[in-house]
Amino acid sequence: MRYVAAMIAVWLLTGCFNQGKKIKYDGETLIEEKCAVCHNLKMPPSTYEDEKAPPMMAVVFHLKDFMKITMDDEKYSKFIPFVQDYVIHPSAKKSYCDKESLKTYGVMPSQKGNVTEDELEAIASYMYDFYDQQKYLKQMQAKADFDALPKGEQIARKSGCFNCHSFEKKGVGPSFSRIAKRNAKEIKDTIANGSHGKWEGFHVMMPAFKSDLTQENILTLQQWIQKDTSKKQEARPAKNRLETPWKVKK
C-alpha cells in the first residue's frame, strides 16, 4: 500500500513539474509549417504571379522600418508582441502595409486556432533574426561579386576547383598557371574524366566532372584556365565570394 501511495505521489509531482516546464519551439520549423502556404520564405525571395501574401522578407523589413526598430532588444518589446497580436487579430487599422499592398493582398485571415501564442513567439523571433537587412546586403554583395567573375571562374568556384587548385601556388593539385601550359585537349579530357599520376609530385586523384559539367562548361573552363588564369595573382579567399552555386530556390 505504501508502495502504491509513493508511486502516485511521484506521478503527481512529475505531472506538475512537466506542466510548469515551457516547451521550446523551433521557429524555423514552425514558419515552414504555418506560414509557407501563403508567404514566400526565401531570402532573397523569388517572385510569383499568384502570390497569396507578400514575401516574408518584405514583411519583416517593412515592420522593422515602420516600427522604427533600431535595437535588438526591441525584438521582444515591439516586434514579437505585434506579430503575436496581429496574426490572431488582424485588421487594416493595425496593419503597417501601404494601401496598394492591402489592395493587392488584402488583410490576412485570422490564424486563431491554427497557431498558439507560444508558437507565434518562436516564429516571430526567427523572422526577426533570419530576415536581417545587414545579412541581406551581404548576400546581395556576395552575389554581385560572384556574377562579376568571368564565366570560367564561376564554373570553377561552383565546382569546388579552388579546394585543390589556386592561380599561382601549388596545393593539393597543380596551379592553374601550370595547367594552362598543357594543350587544350588534355585539359578538357582531364576535367571530364579525371586524372591520376599525370603530374609529378601530386598523388591525389582528381575526380571526373563529365557527369556534373556540360561539354560547353568544360570548354569554358578550359579556355578560362588558359586565357585568364595566367594573368591572375594568387587567389585571396574573399569572405563574400561564393564557393558553391548561388541558389535562390531549394
C-alpha positions in Angstrom: 0.0 0.0 0.0 2.8 2.4 0.9 4.5 1.5 -2.5 1.3 2.4 -4.4 1.0 5.7 -2.5 4.6 6.6 -3.2 4.1 5.9 -6.9 1.0 8.1 -7.1 2.9 10.9 -5.3 5.8 10.6 -7.7 3.4 10.6 -10.7 1.6 13.7 -9.4 4.8 15.6 -8.7 6.2 14.7 -12.1 3.0 15.8 -13.8 3.0 19.2 -12.0 6.7 19.7 -12.9 6.1 18.9 -16.6 3.1 21.2 -16.7 5.2 24.1 -15.4 8.0 23.4 -17.9 7.7 25.6 -21.1 8.0 23.9 -24.4 10.8 25.2 -26.6 9.5 25.6 -30.1 11.6 25.6 -33.3 10.8 28.8 -35.1 12.3 27.7 -38.4 10.2 24.5 -38.5 7.0 26.4 -37.4 7.4 29.1 -40.0 7.6 26.4 -42.7 4.5 24.6 -41.4 2.4 27.6 -40.6 3.4 30.4 -43.0 4.8 28.9 -46.2 1.4 28.2 -47.7 0.9 31.9 -48.3 4.3 33.6 -47.8 7.5 33.2 -49.8 10.1 32.4 -47.2 13.2 32.7 -49.4 15.9 35.2 -48.6 16.1 36.9 -51.1 12.6 35.8 -52.4 11.6 34.8 -55.9 8.6 36.5 -57.3 5.5 34.7 -58.5 2.4 35.8 -60.3 0.0 34.0 -58.0 1.4 35.3 -54.6 -1.2 35.0 -51.9 0.7 37.2 -49.5 3.9 39.4 -49.6 7.2 37.7 -49.3 8.2 37.2 -45.6 11.4 39.2 -46.2 9.4 42.2 -47.3 7.0 41.8 -44.3 9.9 41.8 -41.8 11.8 44.6 -43.4 8.6 46.7 -43.6 7.7 46.1 -40.0 11.2 46.9 -38.7 11.2 50.1 -40.8 7.8 51.4 -39.8 8.1 50.3 -36.2 11.3 52.3 -36.0 13.2 49.3 -34.6 16.8 50.2 -34.1 18.0 47.9 -31.3 17.8 44.2 -31.0 16.1 44.3 -27.6 13.1 45.8 -29.3 12.5 42.4 -30.8 10.8 41.5 -27.6 9.2 44.8 -26.7 7.8 45.7 -30.1 8.2 43.1 -32.9 7.2 39.8 -31.3 4.2 41.2 -29.4 2.9 42.8 -32.6 3.2 39.6 -34.6 1.5 37.6 -31.8 -1.4 40.0 -31.8 -1.8 40.7 -35.5 -1.7 37.1 -36.6 -4.6 36.2 -34.3 -6.5 39.5 -34.6 -5.5 41.1 -37.9 -7.1 44.3 -39.2 -6.4 47.0 -41.7 -6.2 49.5 -38.9 -3.4 47.7 -37.2 -1.5 46.9 -40.4 1.7 48.7 -41.4 1.1 47.8 -45.1 0.7 50.6 -47.6 -2.7 51.0 -49.3 -1.5 49.4 -52.5 -0.3 46.3 -50.8 -3.5 46.0 -48.8 -5.4 46.3 -52.1 -3.3 43.6 -53.7 -3.2 41.1 -50.9 -6.0 42.1 -48.6 -5.9 41.7 -44.8 -4.6 38.3 -43.8 -7.2 36.0 -42.3 -7.0 35.3 -38.5 -5.0 32.3 -37.7 -6.8 31.8 -34.4 -6.9 28.0 -33.7 -4.1 27.3 -36.2 -1.2 28.6 -34.2 -0.7 29.3 -30.5 0.8 32.4 -28.9 3.9 30.4 -27.8 4.3 29.2 -31.4 4.0 32.7 -32.7 6.7 33.9 -30.2 9.1 31.3 -31.8 8.0 32.2 -35.3 8.4 35.9 -34.8 11.8 35.5 -33.1 13.0 33.5 -36.1 11.6 36.1 -38.5 13.4 38.9 -36.8 16.8 37.1 -36.7 16.7 35.5 -40.2 15.3 38.4 -42.2 18.1 40.8 -41.3 18.9 43.8 -43.5 22.7 43.6 -43.0 22.6 39.9 -43.8 20.6 40.6 -46.9 23.1 43.3 -48.1 26.0 40.9 -47.5 24.2 38.2 -49.6 23.5 40.6 -52.4 27.1 41.8 -52.4 28.3 38.2 -52.5 26.0 37.5 -55.4 27.2 40.7 -57.2 30.8 39.7 -56.6 30.1 36.3 -58.0 28.2 37.5 -61.0 31.1 39.9 -61.9 33.6 37.0 -62.2 34.5 35.5 -65.6 32.2 32.7 -66.6 35.0 30.2 -66.3 35.9 31.3 -62.8 32.2 31.0 -61.8 32.2 27.4 -63.0 35.5 26.7 -61.2 34.1 28.1 -57.9 30.8 26.3 -58.3 32.6 23.0 -58.9 35.0 23.4 -56.0 38.1 23.6 -58.1 39.7 26.0 -55.7 39.6 23.3 -53.0 42.6 21.8 -54.7 44.0 24.4 -57.1 45.0 28.1 -56.9 46.1 30.6 -59.5 49.9 30.5 -58.9 50.8 28.3 -55.9 50.5 24.6 -55.9 48.2 22.9 -53.4 46.6 19.5 -53.4 46.8 19.8 -57.2 49.0 21.9 -59.6 48.3 25.6 -60.0 46.1 26.9 -62.8 49.2 28.7 -64.3 51.0 25.3 -64.7 47.9 23.6 -66.0 47.5 26.4 -68.6 50.7 25.3 -70.2 49.3 21.9 -71.2 47.4 21.6 -74.5 43.7 22.3 -74.6 42.6 18.7 -75.5 44.4 17.3 -72.4 42.9 19.9 -70.1 39.4 19.2 -71.3 39.9 15.4 -71.1 41.3 15.8 -67.5 38.3 17.9 -66.4 35.9 15.4 -68.0 37.5 12.1 -67.0 39.7 13.0 -64.0 43.4 12.0 -63.7 45.9 10.3 -61.5 49.7 10.4 -61.9 49.8 13.0 -64.7 51.7 15.5 -62.6 54.9 14.6 -60.8 54.7 15.3 -57.1 50.9 15.2 -57.0 49.4 11.9 -55.8 45.7 12.8 -55.1 43.3 11.5 -57.8 41.3 14.2 -59.5 37.7 13.2 -59.9 35.9 13.2 -63.2 33.4 16.1 -63.8 31.8 14.8 -67.0 28.6 14.0 -65.1 28.5 17.4 -63.4 29.5 19.7 -66.2 28.3 20.1 -69.8 30.7 20.0 -72.7 30.1 23.7 -73.1 31.0 24.3 -69.4 34.1 22.1 -69.8 35.2 24.2 -72.8 34.5 27.5 -71.0 36.6 26.2 -68.0 39.5 25.1 -70.2 39.5 28.5 -72.1 39.4 30.4 -68.8 42.3 28.4 -67.4 44.5 29.0 -70.5 43.5 32.6 -71.2 42.6 34.3 -67.9 44.4 32.5 -65.0 47.9 33.3 -66.3 47.0 37.0 -65.8 45.8 36.5 -62.2 47.6 36.9 -59.0 47.3 34.4 -56.2 43.6 34.0 -55.3 42.8 35.5 -51.9 39.9 33.9 -50.1 37.1 36.5 -50.0 34.5 36.4 -47.3 31.8 37.3 -49.7 32.9 35.1 -52.6 30.8 32.0 -53.1 32.4 28.6 -53.4 29.1 26.9 -54.1 26.4 27.7 -56.7 24.2 30.6 -56.0 20.7 29.3 -55.5 17.6 31.2 -54.7 15.3 28.2 -54.7 15.9 24.9 -53.0 
